[in-house]
Amino acid sequence: MNDFNKRYLEFCKPFIDAIKEVYSTMMSVELKPEKPMIKEGKTSYGDYSSIMGINGSYEGPAGNKKFKGSLVLSWPEGVYLKSASAMLMEDFPEFTDEIADVGMEVCNITMGNAKKMLSELGYLIEMSIPTSISGKGHEIKAQDGVVTITTPLVSEIGTFYIELTYEDYEE
């Protein structure tokens, strides 16, 4: 495995640990990550997605590198509603303005938790503000040539997905 692939895998693990912690702590829901896969195409795996850009630098045995990427959380409608209901401790049988920001909040907390873990591995991350997109079959396009790693997260409330991109770049 080359250095870039090793760092990509090292980079992904804290995000999986972070989302598991968010769901366990804030919703009392245990997540079981399934086997990661390379995403083919642009179509989202969910009906509601929260997206956050990632920029930063890596300082470690492989040298100093700049990187950029993204974190995407995508929920099918039923899983989003159950997640929002668990987080806010109120039943939401349909999407409302009251729960529109739940996904972005989960994304933001996940990023913050992962950032802390990644800093211990030599990754210095500049956080951005999450955004969201919704609709059946919506598309999320990574930059051309950038691989997206998707991991299904299975739980008692259903399956949703975390997608991560990571790319070194020169200034």
MARKE-139636 format. One record per atom (N, C-alpha, C): residue number from 1; atom name; x, y, z. Coordinates in nm, 3 decimals. Atoms other than C-alpha are relative to their C-alpha. Layout:
<nodes>
NODE / num / atome / x / y / z
NODE / NUM / CA / X / Y / Z
...
</nodes>
This chain:
<nodes>
NODE / num / atome / x / y / z
NODE / 1 / N / 0.086 / -0.118 / 0.000
NODE / 1 / CA / 0.000 / 0.000 / 0.000
NODE / 1 / C / 0.090 / 0.123 / 0.000
NODE / 2 / N / -0.083 / -0.120 / 0.006
NODE / 2 / CA / 0.145 / 0.336 / -0.098
NODE / 2 / C / -0.037 / 0.097 / 0.113
NODE / 3 / N / 0.018 / -0.096 / -0.110
NODE / 3 / CA / 0.175 / 0.630 / 0.143
NODE / 3 / C / -0.135 / 0.071 / -0.007
NODE / 4 / N / 0.127 / -0.072 / 0.014
NODE / 4 / CA / -0.126 / 0.815 / -0.001
NODE / 4 / C / -0.117 / -0.088 / 0.043
NODE / 5 / N / 0.109 / 0.090 / -0.037
NODE / 5 / CA / -0.359 / 0.512 / 0.033
NODE / 5 / C / -0.002 / -0.024 / 0.151
NODE / 6 / N / -0.008 / 0.021 / -0.145
NODE / 6 / CA / -0.237 / 0.452 / 0.388
NODE / 6 / C / -0.056 / 0.122 / 0.074
NODE / 7 / N / 0.050 / -0.121 / -0.064
NODE / 7 / CA / -0.303 / 0.815 / 0.483
NODE / 7 / C / -0.151 / 0.017 / -0.021
NODE / 8 / N / 0.144 / -0.011 / 0.028
NODE / 8 / CA / -0.648 / 0.805 / 0.316
NODE / 8 / C / -0.077 / -0.087 / 0.099
NODE / 9 / N / 0.067 / 0.089 / -0.096
NODE / 9 / CA / -0.747 / 0.506 / 0.531
NODE / 9 / C / 0.013 / 0.054 / 0.142
NODE / 10 / N / -0.023 / -0.058 / -0.132
NODE / 10 / CA / -0.593 / 0.666 / 0.839
NODE / 10 / C / -0.091 / 0.121 / 0.022
NODE / 11 / N / 0.084 / -0.120 / -0.004
NODE / 11 / CA / -0.789 / 0.983 / 0.760
NODE / 11 / C / -0.147 / -0.037 / 0.021
NODE / 12 / N / 0.141 / 0.039 / -0.006
NODE / 12 / CA / -1.124 / 0.799 / 0.728
NODE / 12 / C / -0.043 / -0.053 / 0.137
NODE / 13 / N / 0.038 / 0.067 / -0.125
NODE / 13 / CA / -1.119 / 0.603 / 1.056
NODE / 13 / C / -0.054 / 0.096 / 0.107
NODE / 14 / N / 0.054 / -0.091 / -0.103
NODE / 14 / CA / -1.162 / 0.904 / 1.293
NODE / 14 / C / -0.142 / 0.049 / -0.031
NODE / 15 / N / 0.136 / -0.043 / 0.034
NODE / 15 / CA / -1.476 / 1.009 / 1.101
NODE / 15 / C / -0.101 / -0.109 / 0.035
NODE / 16 / N / 0.087 / 0.112 / -0.037
NODE / 16 / CA / -1.629 / 0.662 / 1.149
NODE / 16 / C / -0.015 / -0.003 / 0.152
NODE / 17 / N / 0.006 / 0.000 / -0.148
NODE / 17 / CA / -1.538 / 0.670 / 1.520
NODE / 17 / C / -0.083 / 0.118 / 0.050
NODE / 18 / N / 0.071 / -0.122 / -0.043
NODE / 18 / CA / -1.677 / 1.025 / 1.549
NODE / 18 / C / -0.151 / -0.013 / -0.020
NODE / 19 / N / 0.145 / 0.012 / 0.024
NODE / 19 / CA / -2.017 / 0.950 / 1.390
NODE / 19 / C / -0.060 / -0.106 / 0.093
NODE / 20 / N / 0.048 / 0.101 / -0.096
NODE / 20 / CA / -2.049 / 0.638 / 1.607
NODE / 20 / C / -0.020 / 0.064 / 0.138
NODE / 21 / N / 0.009 / -0.068 / -0.130
NODE / 21 / CA / -1.984 / 0.855 / 1.914
NODE / 21 / C / -0.119 / 0.096 / 0.004
NODE / 22 / N / 0.112 / -0.094 / 0.006
NODE / 22 / CA / -2.237 / 1.119 / 1.804
NODE / 22 / C / -0.133 / -0.074 / 0.018
NODE / 23 / N / 0.126 / 0.074 / -0.009
NODE / 23 / CA / -2.514 / 0.863 / 1.755
NODE / 23 / C / -0.016 / -0.067 / 0.136
NODE / 24 / N / 0.008 / 0.067 / -0.130
NODE / 24 / CA / -2.431 / 0.675 / 2.076
NODE / 24 / C / -0.032 / 0.100 / 0.111
NODE / 25 / N / 0.015 / -0.099 / -0.107
NODE / 25 / CA / -2.409 / 0.987 / 2.294
NODE / 25 / C / -0.129 / 0.081 / -0.011
NODE / 26 / N / 0.111 / -0.093 / 0.016
NODE / 26 / CA / -2.679 / 1.208 / 2.147
NODE / 26 / C / -0.134 / -0.067 / -0.030
NODE / 27 / N / 0.124 / 0.065 / 0.042
NODE / 27 / CA / -2.932 / 0.950 / 2.027
NODE / 27 / C / -0.020 / -0.138 / 0.061
NODE / 28 / N / 0.003 / 0.135 / -0.057
NODE / 28 / CA / -2.857 / 0.630 / 2.221
NODE / 28 / C / -0.022 / -0.106 / -0.109
NODE / 29 / N / 0.009 / 0.092 / 0.114
NODE / 29 / CA / -2.821 / 0.451 / 1.886
NODE / 29 / C / 0.142 / -0.049 / -0.031
NODE / 30 / N / -0.129 / 0.059 / 0.033
NODE / 30 / CA / -2.534 / 0.213 / 1.815
NODE / 30 / C / 0.009 / -0.022 / -0.151
NODE / 31 / N / -0.023 / 0.016 / 0.144
NODE / 31 / CA / -2.393 / 0.222 / 1.461
NODE / 31 / C / 0.101 / -0.112 / -0.023
NODE / 32 / N / -0.093 / 0.105 / 0.042
NODE / 32 / CA / -2.226 / -0.072 / 1.293
NODE / 32 / C / 0.044 / 0.031 / -0.143
NODE / 33 / N / -0.048 / -0.030 / 0.135
NODE / 33 / CA / -2.008 / 0.033 / 0.999
NODE / 33 / C / 0.015 / -0.130 / -0.080
NODE / 34 / N / -0.020 / 0.113 / 0.090
NODE / 34 / CA / -2.016 / -0.206 / 0.705
NODE / 34 / C / 0.126 / 0.027 / -0.083
NODE / 35 / N / -0.121 / -0.011 / 0.081
NODE / 35 / CA / -1.738 / -0.257 / 0.451
NODE / 35 / C / -0.003 / 0.126 / -0.087
NODE / 36 / N / -0.007 / -0.119 / 0.085
NODE / 36 / CA / -1.628 / 0.070 / 0.287
NODE / 36 / C / 0.009 / -0.040 / -0.147
NODE / 37 / N / -0.004 / 0.027 / 0.143
NODE / 37 / CA / -1.663 / 0.092 / -0.090
NODE / 37 / C / 0.032 / 0.130 / -0.074
NODE / 38 / N / -0.025 / -0.117 / 0.085
NODE / 38 / CA / -1.556 / 0.325 / -0.368
NODE / 38 / C / -0.133 / 0.035 / -0.067
NODE / 39 / N / 0.127 / -0.044 / 0.057
NODE / 39 / CA / -1.856 / 0.529 / -0.477
NODE / 39 / C / 0.012 / 0.015 / -0.151
NODE / 40 / N / 0.008 / -0.013 / 0.145
NODE / 40 / CA / -1.949 / 0.501 / -0.840
NODE / 40 / C / -0.113 / 0.099 / -0.031
NODE / 41 / N / 0.103 / -0.096 / 0.038
NODE / 41 / CA / -2.140 / 0.791 / -0.994
NODE / 41 / C / -0.015 / 0.113 / 0.100
NODE / 42 / N / 0.023 / -0.120 / -0.081
NODE / 42 / CA / -2.282 / 1.104 / -0.835
NODE / 42 / C / -0.126 / -0.008 / 0.085
NODE / 43 / N / 0.128 / 0.005 / -0.069
NODE / 43 / CA / -2.624 / 0.995 / -0.709
NODE / 43 / C / 0.019 / -0.034 / 0.147
NODE / 44 / N / -0.009 / 0.020 / -0.144
NODE / 44 / CA / -2.661 / 1.018 / -0.332
NODE / 44 / C / -0.068 / -0.130 / 0.040
NODE / 45 / N / 0.062 / 0.120 / -0.056
NODE / 45 / CA / -2.747 / 0.713 / -0.125
NODE / 45 / C / -0.120 / 0.035 / 0.088
NODE / 46 / N / 0.108 / -0.041 / -0.088
NODE / 46 / CA / -3.001 / 0.917 / 0.071
NODE / 46 / C / -0.089 / 0.106 / -0.062
NODE / 47 / N / 0.092 / -0.106 / 0.040
NODE / 47 / CA / -3.281 / 1.171 / 0.047
NODE / 47 / C / 0.040 / 0.134 / 0.060
NODE / 48 / N / -0.049 / -0.121 / -0.067
NODE / 48 / CA / -3.114 / 1.423 / 0.281
NODE / 48 / C / 0.150 / -0.017 / 0.021
NODE / 49 / N / -0.145 / 0.007 / -0.016
NODE / 49 / CA / -2.741 / 1.497 / 0.276
NODE / 49 / C / 0.052 / 0.129 / 0.061
NODE / 50 / N / -0.073 / -0.114 / -0.056
NODE / 50 / CA / -2.519 / 1.726 / 0.480
NODE / 50 / C / 0.143 / -0.012 / -0.048
NODE / 51 / N / -0.130 / -0.002 / 0.065
NODE / 51 / CA / -2.190 / 1.829 / 0.325
NODE / 51 / C / 0.088 / 0.104 / 0.068
NODE / 52 / N / -0.095 / -0.093 / -0.061
NODE / 52 / CA / -1.880 / 1.989 / 0.473
NODE / 52 / C / 0.134 / -0.014 / -0.070
NODE / 53 / N / -0.133 / 0.001 / 0.060
NODE / 53 / CA / -1.558 / 2.084 / 0.297
NODE / 53 / C / 0.107 / -0.012 / 0.107
NODE / 54 / N / -0.112 / 0.020 / -0.092
NODE / 54 / CA / -1.227 / 1.993 / 0.456
NODE / 54 / C / 0.127 / 0.051 / -0.069
NODE / 55 / N / -0.131 / -0.046 / 0.048
NODE / 55 / CA / -0.896 / 2.175 / 0.406
NODE / 55 / C / 0.097 / -0.008 / 0.116
NODE / 56 / N / -0.098 / 0.002 / -0.106
NODE / 56 / CA / -0.575 / 2.142 / 0.596
NODE / 56 / C / 0.136 / -0.045 / -0.046
NODE / 57 / N / -0.134 / 0.048 / 0.030
NODE / 57 / CA / -0.225 / 2.011 / 0.618
NODE / 57 / C / 0.030 / -0.121 / 0.085
NODE / 58 / N / -0.044 / 0.120 / -0.070
NODE / 58 / CA / -0.059 / 1.689 / 0.722
NODE / 58 / C / 0.148 / 0.017 / 0.028
NODE / 59 / N / -0.141 / -0.005 / -0.037
NODE / 59 / CA / 0.268 / 1.687 / 0.912
NODE / 59 / C / 0.033 / -0.131 / 0.070
NODE / 60 / N / -0.030 / 0.130 / -0.057
NODE / 60 / CA / 0.409 / 1.342 / 0.969
NODE / 60 / C / 0.119 / -0.064 / -0.068
NODE / 61 / N / -0.115 / 0.072 / 0.056
NODE / 61 / CA / 0.659 / 1.075 / 0.868
NODE / 61 / C / 0.011 / 0.011 / -0.152
NODE / 62 / N / 0.000 / -0.010 / 0.147
NODE / 62 / CA / 0.557 / 1.112 / 0.502
NODE / 62 / C / 0.036 / 0.141 / -0.046
NODE / 63 / N / -0.031 / -0.138 / 0.036
NODE / 63 / CA / 0.651 / 1.480 / 0.514
NODE / 63 / C / -0.120 / 0.089 / 0.021
NODE / 64 / N / 0.109 / -0.097 / -0.014
NODE / 64 / CA / 0.434 / 1.788 / 0.505
NODE / 64 / C / -0.076 / 0.008 / -0.130
NODE / 65 / N / 0.086 / -0.002 / 0.118
NODE / 65 / CA / 0.139 / 1.789 / 0.266
NODE / 65 / C / -0.122 / 0.087 / 0.029
NODE / 66 / N / 0.129 / -0.068 / -0.006
NODE / 66 / CA / -0.160 / 2.010 / 0.198
NODE / 66 / C / -0.104 / -0.098 / -0.052
NODE / 67 / N / 0.106 / 0.087 / 0.050
NODE / 67 / CA / -0.491 / 1.832 / 0.151
NODE / 67 / C / -0.133 / 0.073 / 0.001
NODE / 68 / N / 0.137 / -0.048 / -0.001
NODE / 68 / CA / -0.855 / 1.897 / 0.076
NODE / 68 / C / -0.090 / -0.121 / -0.019
NODE / 69 / N / 0.094 / 0.110 / 0.013
NODE / 69 / CA / -1.163 / 1.683 / 0.081
NODE / 69 / C / -0.139 / 0.043 / 0.043
NODE / 70 / N / 0.136 / -0.030 / -0.044
NODE / 70 / CA / -1.519 / 1.656 / 0.198
NODE / 70 / C / -0.053 / -0.113 / 0.087
NODE / 71 / N / 0.076 / 0.093 / -0.082
NODE / 71 / CA / -1.744 / 1.486 / 0.450
NODE / 71 / C / -0.145 / 0.015 / -0.043
NODE / 72 / N / 0.141 / 0.000 / 0.036
NODE / 72 / CA / -2.094 / 1.389 / 0.338
NODE / 72 / C / -0.070 / -0.105 / 0.085
NODE / 73 / N / 0.088 / 0.095 / -0.069
NODE / 73 / CA / -2.362 / 1.225 / 0.553
NODE / 73 / C / -0.131 / -0.001 / -0.078
NODE / 74 / N / 0.123 / 0.013 / 0.080
NODE / 74 / CA / -2.662 / 1.092 / 0.354
NODE / 74 / C / -0.095 / -0.098 / 0.066
NODE / 75 / N / 0.102 / 0.080 / -0.067
NODE / 75 / CA / -2.982 / 0.961 / 0.510
NODE / 75 / C / -0.120 / -0.023 / -0.092
NODE / 76 / N / 0.133 / 0.019 / 0.058
NODE / 76 / CA / -3.284 / 0.795 / 0.351
NODE / 76 / C / -0.100 / 0.072 / 0.091
NODE / 77 / N / 0.096 / -0.081 / -0.076
NODE / 77 / CA / -3.593 / 0.989 / 0.463
NODE / 77 / C / -0.037 / -0.061 / 0.135
NODE / 78 / N / 0.041 / 0.063 / -0.125
NODE / 78 / CA / -3.706 / 0.738 / 0.727
NODE / 78 / C / 0.107 / 0.002 / 0.107
NODE / 79 / N / -0.112 / 0.000 / -0.094
NODE / 79 / CA / -3.362 / 0.721 / 0.888
NODE / 79 / C / 0.026 / 0.143 / 0.050
NODE / 80 / N / -0.017 / -0.140 / -0.041
NODE / 80 / CA / -3.332 / 1.102 / 0.890
NODE / 80 / C / -0.106 / 0.037 / 0.104
NODE / 81 / N / 0.108 / -0.032 / -0.095
NODE / 81 / CA / -3.671 / 1.133 / 1.063
NODE / 81 / C / 0.023 / -0.067 / 0.135
NODE / 82 / N / -0.027 / 0.070 / -0.126
NODE / 82 / CA / -3.578 / 0.871 / 1.323
NODE / 82 / C / 0.120 / 0.058 / 0.071
NODE / 83 / N / -0.118 / -0.064 / -0.061
NODE / 83 / CA / -3.239 / 1.035 / 1.379
NODE / 83 / C / -0.038 / 0.132 / 0.066
NODE / 84 / N / 0.044 / -0.129 / -0.055
NODE / 84 / CA / -3.397 / 1.378 / 1.428
NODE / 84 / C / -0.088 / -0.021 / 0.122
NODE / 85 / N / 0.089 / 0.029 / -0.114
NODE / 85 / CA / -3.664 / 1.230 / 1.657
NODE / 85 / C / 0.081 / -0.042 / 0.122
NODE / 86 / N / -0.083 / 0.046 / -0.112
NODE / 86 / CA / -3.399 / 1.056 / 1.870
NODE / 86 / C / 0.084 / 0.115 / 0.057
NODE / 87 / N / -0.086 / -0.110 / -0.045
NODE / 87 / CA / -3.175 / 1.364 / 1.885
NODE / 87 / C / -0.080 / 0.105 / 0.076
NODE / 88 / N / 0.080 / -0.106 / -0.062
NODE / 88 / CA / -3.455 / 1.607 / 1.974
NODE / 88 / C / -0.102 / -0.052 / 0.100
NODE / 89 / N / 0.090 / 0.066 / -0.095
NODE / 89 / CA / -3.650 / 1.355 / 2.186
NODE / 89 / C / -0.145 / 0.041 / -0.019
NODE / 90 / N / 0.136 / -0.033 / 0.038
NODE / 90 / CA / -3.972 / 1.428 / 2.002
NODE / 90 / C / -0.029 / -0.074 / -0.131
NODE / 91 / N / 0.032 / 0.077 / 0.120
NODE / 91 / CA / -4.154 / 1.233 / 1.731
NODE / 91 / C / -0.023 / 0.092 / -0.120
NODE / 92 / N / 0.015 / -0.075 / 0.125
NODE / 92 / CA / -4.117 / 1.373 / 1.378
NODE / 92 / C / -0.034 / -0.100 / -0.110
NODE / 93 / N / 0.038 / 0.097 / 0.104
NODE / 93 / CA / -4.318 / 1.155 / 1.137
NODE / 93 / C / 0.017 / 0.052 / -0.142
NODE / 94 / N / -0.025 / -0.057 / 0.133
NODE / 94 / CA / -4.252 / 1.394 / 0.848
NODE / 94 / C / 0.100 / 0.114 / 0.013
NODE / 95 / N / -0.100 / -0.106 / 0.004
NODE / 95 / CA / -3.991 / 1.647 / 0.745
NODE / 95 / C / -0.065 / 0.135 / 0.025
NODE / 96 / N / 0.048 / -0.135 / -0.030
NODE / 96 / CA / -4.046 / 1.996 / 0.889
NODE / 96 / C / 0.120 / 0.094 / 0.009
NODE / 97 / N / -0.106 / -0.099 / -0.016
NODE / 97 / CA / -3.846 / 2.319 / 0.913
NODE / 97 / C / 0.072 / -0.019 / 0.134
NODE / 98 / N / -0.057 / 0.019 / -0.134
NODE / 98 / CA / -3.789 / 2.230 / 1.279
NODE / 98 / C / 0.117 / -0.098 / 0.001
NODE / 99 / N / -0.108 / 0.099 / 0.002
NODE / 99 / CA / -3.562 / 1.938 / 1.184
NODE / 99 / C / 0.093 / 0.016 / -0.122
NODE / 100 / N / -0.079 / -0.021 / 0.122
NODE / 100 / CA / -3.409 / 2.082 / 0.866
NODE / 100 / C / 0.150 / 0.009 / 0.028
NODE / 101 / N / -0.142 / -0.019 / -0.032
NODE / 101 / CA / -3.079 / 2.162 / 1.042
NODE / 101 / C / 0.063 / -0.115 / 0.076
NODE / 102 / N / -0.054 / 0.111 / -0.079
NODE / 102 / CA / -3.039 / 1.833 / 1.231
NODE / 102 / C / 0.118 / -0.065 / -0.071
NODE / 103 / N / -0.108 / 0.064 / 0.074
NODE / 103 / CA / -2.825 / 1.678 / 0.958
NODE / 103 / C / 0.127 / 0.083 / 0.000
NODE / 104 / N / -0.118 / -0.087 / -0.001
NODE / 104 / CA / -2.595 / 1.979 / 0.943
NODE / 104 / C / 0.063 / 0.003 / 0.139
NODE / 105 / N / -0.054 / 0.002 / -0.136
NODE / 105 / CA / -2.559 / 1.975 / 1.321
NODE / 105 / C / 0.076 / -0.130 / 0.025
NODE / 106 / N / -0.069 / 0.129 / -0.015
NODE / 106 / CA / -2.471 / 1.603 / 1.318
NODE / 106 / C / 0.132 / 0.003 / -0.078
NODE / 107 / N / -0.120 / -0.012 / 0.082
NODE / 107 / CA / -2.220 / 1.674 / 1.038
NODE / 107 / C / 0.106 / 0.086 / 0.071
NODE / 108 / N / -0.091 / -0.092 / -0.068
NODE / 108 / CA / -2.065 / 1.963 / 1.232
NODE / 108 / C / 0.063 / -0.065 / 0.124
NODE / 109 / N / -0.052 / 0.065 / -0.120
NODE / 109 / CA / -2.031 / 1.765 / 1.556
NODE / 109 / C / 0.095 / -0.114 / -0.038
NODE / 110 / N / -0.087 / 0.108 / 0.048
NODE / 110 / CA / -1.887 / 1.467 / 1.367
NODE / 110 / C / 0.135 / 0.055 / -0.043
NODE / 111 / N / -0.125 / -0.061 / 0.045
NODE / 111 / CA / -1.629 / 1.692 / 1.202
NODE / 111 / C / 0.083 / 0.047 / 0.119
NODE / 112 / N / -0.074 / -0.048 / -0.117
NODE / 112 / CA / -1.536 / 1.851 / 1.535
NODE / 112 / C / 0.066 / -0.114 / 0.077
NODE / 113 / N / -0.056 / 0.115 / -0.070
NODE / 113 / CA / -1.487 / 1.512 / 1.701
NODE / 113 / C / 0.113 / -0.064 / -0.080
NODE / 114 / N / -0.104 / 0.058 / 0.085
NODE / 114 / CA / -1.288 / 1.376 / 1.405
NODE / 114 / C / 0.123 / 0.090 / -0.005
NODE / 115 / N / -0.111 / -0.096 / 0.004
NODE / 115 / CA / -1.076 / 1.692 / 1.393
NODE / 115 / C / 0.092 / -0.019 / 0.120
NODE / 116 / N / -0.079 / 0.020 / -0.121
NODE / 116 / CA / -0.964 / 1.632 / 1.750
NODE / 116 / C / 0.085 / -0.127 / -0.013
NODE / 117 / N / -0.073 / 0.126 / 0.017
NODE / 117 / CA / -0.866 / 1.270 / 1.673
NODE / 117 / C / 0.109 / 0.013 / -0.106
NODE / 118 / N / -0.095 / -0.014 / 0.109
NODE / 118 / CA / -0.695 / 1.365 / 1.347
NODE / 118 / C / 0.120 / 0.088 / 0.038
NODE / 119 / N / -0.111 / -0.087 / -0.040
NODE / 119 / CA / -0.486 / 1.639 / 1.511
NODE / 119 / C / 0.109 / -0.082 / 0.071
NODE / 120 / N / -0.097 / 0.087 / -0.068
NODE / 120 / CA / -0.320 / 1.366 / 1.721
NODE / 120 / C / 0.081 / -0.082 / -0.100
NODE / 121 / N / -0.070 / 0.075 / 0.105
NODE / 121 / CA / -0.217 / 1.196 / 1.392
NODE / 121 / C / 0.079 / 0.091 / -0.094
NODE / 122 / N / -0.076 / -0.095 / 0.082
NODE / 122 / CA / -0.063 / 1.513 / 1.244
NODE / 122 / C / -0.082 / 0.075 / -0.104
NODE / 123 / N / 0.087 / -0.071 / 0.095
NODE / 123 / CA / -0.365 / 1.644 / 1.050
NODE / 123 / C / -0.052 / 0.128 / 0.065
NODE / 124 / N / 0.050 / -0.128 / -0.049
NODE / 124 / CA / -0.441 / 2.012 / 1.100
NODE / 124 / C / -0.111 / 0.042 / -0.096
NODE / 125 / N / 0.116 / -0.021 / 0.085
NODE / 125 / CA / -0.790 / 2.084 / 0.970
NODE / 125 / C / -0.062 / 0.136 / 0.025
NODE / 126 / N / 0.078 / -0.124 / -0.005
NODE / 126 / CA / -0.964 / 2.410 / 0.889
NODE / 126 / C / -0.144 / -0.040 / -0.027
NODE / 127 / N / 0.140 / 0.037 / 0.016
NODE / 127 / CA / -1.334 / 2.357 / 0.942
NODE / 127 / C / -0.075 / 0.103 / -0.083
NODE / 128 / N / 0.088 / -0.088 / 0.076
NODE / 128 / CA / -1.603 / 2.501 / 0.719
NODE / 128 / C / -0.141 / -0.013 / 0.057
NODE / 129 / N / 0.139 / 0.006 / -0.044
NODE / 129 / CA / -1.975 / 2.549 / 0.760
NODE / 129 / C / -0.073 / -0.104 / -0.084
NODE / 130 / N / 0.071 / 0.102 / 0.079
NODE / 130 / CA / -2.192 / 2.252 / 0.663
NODE / 130 / C / -0.116 / 0.060 / -0.077
NODE / 131 / N / 0.117 / -0.037 / 0.079
NODE / 131 / CA / -2.461 / 2.281 / 0.402
NODE / 131 / C / -0.081 / -0.127 / -0.021
NODE / 132 / N / 0.082 / 0.119 / 0.022
NODE / 132 / CA / -2.742 / 2.049 / 0.303
NODE / 132 / C / -0.066 / 0.004 / -0.137
NODE / 133 / N / 0.072 / 0.016 / 0.125
NODE / 133 / CA / -2.919 / 1.919 / -0.003
NODE / 133 / C / -0.099 / -0.113 / 0.022
NODE / 134 / N / 0.099 / 0.106 / -0.019
NODE / 134 / CA / -3.234 / 1.711 / -0.026
NODE / 134 / C / -0.073 / -0.029 / -0.130
NODE / 135 / N / 0.078 / 0.042 / 0.115
NODE / 135 / CA / -3.454 / 1.529 / -0.270
NODE / 135 / C / 0.041 / -0.140 / -0.043
NODE / 136 / N / -0.029 / 0.136 / 0.047
NODE / 136 / CA / -3.478 / 1.177 / -0.404
NODE / 136 / C / 0.091 / 0.007 / -0.122
NODE / 137 / N / -0.091 / 0.007 / 0.113
NODE / 137 / CA / -3.188 / 1.099 / -0.634
NODE / 137 / C / 0.089 / 0.122 / -0.018
NODE / 138 / N / -0.087 / -0.117 / 0.018
NODE / 138 / CA / -2.998 / 1.422 / -0.565
NODE / 138 / C / 0.145 / -0.044 / -0.023
NODE / 139 / N / -0.137 / 0.033 / 0.036
NODE / 139 / CA / -2.640 / 1.432 / -0.685
NODE / 139 / C / 0.098 / 0.079 / 0.083
NODE / 140 / N / -0.112 / -0.062 / -0.070
NODE / 140 / CA / -2.320 / 1.506 / -0.499
NODE / 140 / C / 0.123 / -0.035 / -0.081
NODE / 141 / N / -0.111 / 0.027 / 0.091
NODE / 141 / CA / -2.023 / 1.543 / -0.729
NODE / 141 / C / 0.132 / 0.042 / 0.065
NODE / 142 / N / -0.136 / -0.032 / -0.044
NODE / 142 / CA / -1.665 / 1.520 / -0.608
NODE / 142 / C / 0.075 / 0.054 / -0.121
NODE / 143 / N / -0.081 / -0.048 / 0.111
NODE / 143 / CA / -1.395 / 1.682 / -0.815
NODE / 143 / C / 0.041 / -0.117 / -0.087
NODE / 144 / N / -0.043 / 0.105 / 0.093
NODE / 144 / CA / -1.297 / 1.484 / -1.122
NODE / 144 / C / 0.131 / -0.062 / 0.048
NODE / 145 / N / -0.121 / 0.071 / -0.037
NODE / 145 / CA / -1.040 / 1.219 / -1.042
NODE / 145 / C / 0.017 / -0.025 / 0.148
NODE / 146 / N / -0.011 / 0.020 / -0.144
NODE / 146 / CA / -1.102 / 1.224 / -0.667
NODE / 146 / C / -0.090 / -0.117 / 0.041
NODE / 147 / N / 0.072 / 0.118 / -0.043
NODE / 147 / CA / -1.207 / 0.895 / -0.512
NODE / 147 / C / -0.086 / 0.034 / 0.123
NODE / 148 / N / 0.089 / -0.015 / -0.116
NODE / 148 / CA / -1.505 / 0.894 / -0.273
NODE / 148 / C / -0.015 / -0.137 / 0.065
NODE / 149 / N / 0.017 / 0.123 / -0.078
NODE / 149 / CA / -1.504 / 0.627 / -0.002
NODE / 149 / C / -0.132 / 0.012 / 0.075
NODE / 150 / N / 0.131 / 0.002 / -0.064
NODE / 150 / CA / -1.856 / 0.541 / 0.114
NODE / 150 / C / -0.007 / -0.118 / 0.096
NODE / 151 / N / 0.017 / 0.105 / -0.099
NODE / 151 / CA / -1.929 / 0.345 / 0.431
NODE / 151 / C / -0.145 / 0.000 / 0.046
NODE / 152 / N / 0.136 / 0.012 / -0.055
NODE / 152 / CA / -2.281 / 0.222 / 0.512
NODE / 152 / C / 0.008 / -0.013 / 0.153
NODE / 153 / N / 0.008 / 0.006 / -0.146
NODE / 153 / CA / -2.370 / 0.272 / 0.880
NODE / 153 / C / -0.137 / -0.058 / 0.036
NODE / 154 / N / 0.122 / 0.076 / -0.029
NODE / 154 / CA / -2.627 / 0.019 / 1.001
NODE / 154 / C / -0.036 / 0.016 / 0.147
NODE / 155 / N / 0.046 / -0.011 / -0.138
NODE / 155 / CA / -2.839 / 0.060 / 1.313
NODE / 155 / C / -0.144 / -0.048 / 0.010
NODE / 156 / N / 0.139 / 0.039 / -0.023
NODE / 156 / CA / -3.174 / -0.026 / 1.467
NODE / 156 / C / -0.100 / 0.094 / -0.066
NODE / 157 / N / 0.091 / -0.095 / 0.065
NODE / 157 / CA / -3.321 / 0.286 / 1.304
NODE / 157 / C / 0.017 / 0.003 / -0.151
NODE / 158 / N / -0.021 / 0.008 / 0.144
NODE / 158 / CA / -3.193 / 0.199 / 0.956
NODE / 158 / C / 0.145 / 0.025 / -0.038
NODE / 159 / N / -0.135 / -0.017 / 0.054
NODE / 159 / CA / -2.889 / 0.244 / 0.735
NODE / 159 / C / 0.011 / 0.137 / -0.066
NODE / 160 / N / -0.034 / -0.123 / 0.070
NODE / 160 / CA / -2.734 / 0.573 / 0.629
NODE / 160 / C / 0.147 / -0.007 / -0.037
NODE / 161 / N / -0.131 / 0.010 / 0.063
NODE / 161 / CA / -2.402 / 0.661 / 0.468
NODE / 161 / C / 0.089 / 0.119 / 0.033
NODE / 162 / N / -0.101 / -0.103 / -0.013
NODE / 162 / CA / -2.084 / 0.852 / 0.531
NODE / 162 / C / 0.091 / -0.012 / -0.122
NODE / 163 / N / -0.086 / -0.005 / 0.118
NODE / 163 / CA / -1.879 / 0.959 / 0.228
NODE / 163 / C / 0.114 / 0.096 / 0.029
NODE / 164 / N / -0.117 / -0.084 / -0.023
NODE / 164 / CA / -1.527 / 1.095 / 0.246
NODE / 164 / C / 0.085 / 0.007 / -0.126
NODE / 165 / N / -0.099 / -0.019 / 0.106
NODE / 165 / CA / -1.298 / 1.242 / -0.016
NODE / 165 / C / 0.125 / 0.058 / 0.064
NODE / 166 / N / -0.129 / -0.047 / -0.052
NODE / 166 / CA / -0.932 / 1.318 / 0.039
NODE / 166 / C / 0.096 / 0.010 / -0.117
NODE / 167 / N / -0.091 / -0.022 / 0.112
NODE / 167 / CA / -0.676 / 1.463 / -0.198
NODE / 167 / C / 0.115 / 0.090 / 0.044
NODE / 168 / N / -0.116 / -0.086 / -0.019
NODE / 168 / CA / -0.322 / 1.596 / -0.162
NODE / 168 / C / 0.003 / 0.103 / -0.112
NODE / 169 / N / -0.017 / -0.097 / 0.108
NODE / 169 / CA / -0.246 / 1.912 / -0.356
NODE / 169 / C / 0.121 / 0.087 / 0.027
NODE / 170 / N / -0.113 / -0.093 / -0.006
NODE / 170 / CA / 0.036 / 2.152 / -0.430
NODE / 170 / C / -0.054 / 0.141 / -0.007
NODE / 171 / N / 0.045 / -0.141 / 0.006
NODE / 171 / CA / -0.002 / 2.522 / -0.368
NODE / 171 / C / 0.056 / 0.069 / -0.121
</nodes>
